[in-house]
Amino acid sequence: MRKLIRSILNVFGYDVIKVNVHSEKKKKKIKKVLVGNYILEMPGNNPQISTYKYDPGANRQLGRLSACIANKYPSLSVLDIGANVGDTIAIIKSAIELPVIGIEGDDFAFEFLKKNTMSLKNVTLIKTFLGEKIESKRVAMEKTGWNTTLIPNEDQGEVVHFKTLDEVLGEEHLLNRTLKLLKIDCEGFDTIIIRGSAKLIREKRPVIYFEYNTTNMQAIGEEGLSTLLTLGEVGYKNVILFDNKGRYLLTVPIDQVNILEDLHRYAKEGDSCIAYYDVCLFHEDDKDLANQFIESENQLRS
């Protein structure tokens, strides 16, 4: 019956899509979700359930990016910051078998992350929240367990300890690895975490792939653009932009500040055609890889 109703509505240009409601009740209902080649368990209120149900190819650009980098750096290890329940790890390993270091601070999501990666090879998991410096701060925790957002709240927040990525990699003795892909998806904290990764970026020059969500950044008082622009000072000369559907949009030289400012102002959840961007930057040492990756993504648009 549902298929019949949808087919009739489709004739008139309409469709019916079930929206995932993020409630505490649904949080306890475990769903099995196909992500790439793997079945993952997710809490029932996780928005990724709807994402992968209605768009099975979601986030596949991360798998393609990983495979592209591995062509030049076969000993590549991927840093997955904001690993959530392990969907990025599943996407990458569906494209190519690589070691992945997954970092997630949320207690609830981390339990799913452990369960979902238990049978996978070469996965290192670290439970911590990351920031730009080592500190303890009071924060209000919103959307815990599915898209944890930490909003500074000195009056009523709970105390959270933050580490820098540079500190964590040193503590875990991971700096000897070929860390050539840094992926970050941390609900507005992305550019903050980049500032806490200065040593890694300076010494390893990884490809940097992160979510640029001005709505989330504004909620926590993060400006974002200035940090993006500082990457030009350490050899990242072009900003590759994807829309929030994972489709390659355009490449902008990082010194074209006016264009980047316009793009910064444009994207906004609920108020524009593009809710947020995914940003990818290659160091000048790897401009050959950047050209290969952009060319292959453009071919998908043809």
C-alpha positions, 0 to 999 in steps of 0.5 A: 500500500505504501508503494502504491501511495508513493507511486501515485504521489510521484506522478504529481511530483510529491513523495513521502519520507519518514522523518527520524524524530530524536526522542529519548524513547527512540534512543533505546530502540536499536536499528540495524543500518546498512552503511557501505558494505557493513551493517551497523547498529544505531540508536533509534534517534540517530539521524544517520538512520534516515541519511543512509536509508534514503541516500545509500551513497551518502558520504562515499566521497570519504571512501574515494578520498581515502583510496586516492590518498592511499595511491600515493601513501599506501601506509596511510592511517586515517584519523576519524575525529567525531567517529560517532557510531562508526559510519565513517569507518564503515564507509572508508573500509568499504572503499579500501582497507586502511588503518583508522584511528577513531576518536569519540567523546560521547559515552553513549555513541562510543559504546556503539562505536566499539560494538560496530568496529569489533570485527574490523581490522586495524581500528584504534579507538580513543574516547575523549573530547578534543579542543584547541588546548588542554583544559576543563570547561563547563558546557551544556551537552545537547543531542547527546548520543547522536550528534553531541553538541557542547555549548559553553555554559559557565553557570549550569554546565557540566565539567568536560575535560578537553585534550588537543589532538596533538596531545592525544597522538603523543600519549597514544604513541601514534605519531610514527604512523603515516597520518595523511588524512584528518577527517573532523565532524564535531558539530561546530568544534571542527575549526577549534580542533584544527587549532589544537592540531597545529603540530600534526598539520605542520609536521605531517601535512595531512589532507584535511576534511571537515564539516564547515557548519556555520549554524553549529559554529554560531551556537558555540560562539566559534567564527571558523573562517579565520582558522580556515584562512590560517591554513594558507600560511602552512601550505594549503593553497586551495579550498575544495568545497562539497555541499551537504549532500557530499557533491563536489561544488567548487575549488577556491584559492585560499587567498580569495578571501572575498569569495570565501567570506561570501560562501561563509555567509551563504550556507545556513541550515533551514535558510539556504539551498546548502545547509553546510559545506564539507571542506577539503584541503590538500597541502601544496606537496600533494597538489597532484593528489588534489588534481586527481581527486577533483578530476575524479569527482568532476567525472561523477557530476558529468 
